[in-house]
Amino acid sequence: MPTSDSVTLRTLDGLHLAGTLVRPDTPASAAAVLVHGGGVTREEGGFFTRLAAGMAERGVASLRFDMRGHGESEGRQEELTLATVLNDIHAAITYIREAASAREITLLGASFGGGICAYYAAKRSADLSRLVLFNPQLDYKWRTIDTRSYWVNDSISEEGAQQLNEQGFIQFTPTLRHGRPLFNEVFWFHPHEVLDEVRAPTLIAHGTEDTFVPIGLSRTAVQKFRAPCEIIEVEGAQHGFAVHNDPQYLNPQSQEWQRFVIHTVSEWLIADFSQG
């Protein structure tokens, strides 16, 4: 039986992040780091929990962790930046490479975590063997600035500025706060513009009815990769491979879609690309 252990990662700047290390019952040569979306936890509502189990059944170890300011990890959300997540991913890769004695590392990111995983893969290609993206947010400025009424012509409104001054953050979603550091960063970090630098074979899975991150963004992204890139479209699925308004993934259709994605990803991770 696979083993699941609670672990603690120390970030480069001294925070402690809560994680879960899952190892198969036989020594694993491959491992994956799972990076969740904004405002949730390393379990992704239970989806990452089941994904880790599915991968372990096929001999792939995994490490999932709560981003700083999320779940059981230290830190404050309003201090979260894309650069800090990049460094935390590096710490997680270093940790699992040693803990699982894995030679091949896959980086897997969902939603908010997807874009920064793609950016990491572009800039640190030697660290990774494969890349998996679930409904990835590849254009942070579009999501964070361009689609918000309190930003006009790339400048925040007086009301928005006052809120930042008084609170130190803007409540971006009910479970996610953004501070000034991230608002400034998204003008300069553009994952969708560096996809041609990714060297790892890539798999993208995206629901066709996603209203948070439209699937058209992933369809466009596939054309930008020079590395082998495949997209799996989950017909009818909302963000997170679920029906609408099912955050706990209790609907049988949500569970069926997620089983399909878990099976597809787990098989892709152990496929032999050397002949292709």
Secondary structure, 3 states (H helix, E strand, C coil): CCEEEEEEEECCCCCEEEEEEEECCCCCCEEEEEECCCCCCCCHHHHHHHHHHHHHHCCEEEEEECCCCCCCCCCCHHHCCHHHHHHHHHHHHHHHHHHCCCCEEEEEEECHHHHHHHHHHHHCHHHCCEEEEECCCCCHHHHHHHCCCCEECCEECHHHHHHHHHHCCEEEECCEEECHHHHHHCCCCCHHHCHHHCCCCEEEEEECCCCCCCHHHHHHHHCCCCCCEEEEEECCCECCCECCCCCCCCCHHHHHHHHHHHHHHHHHHCCCCCCC
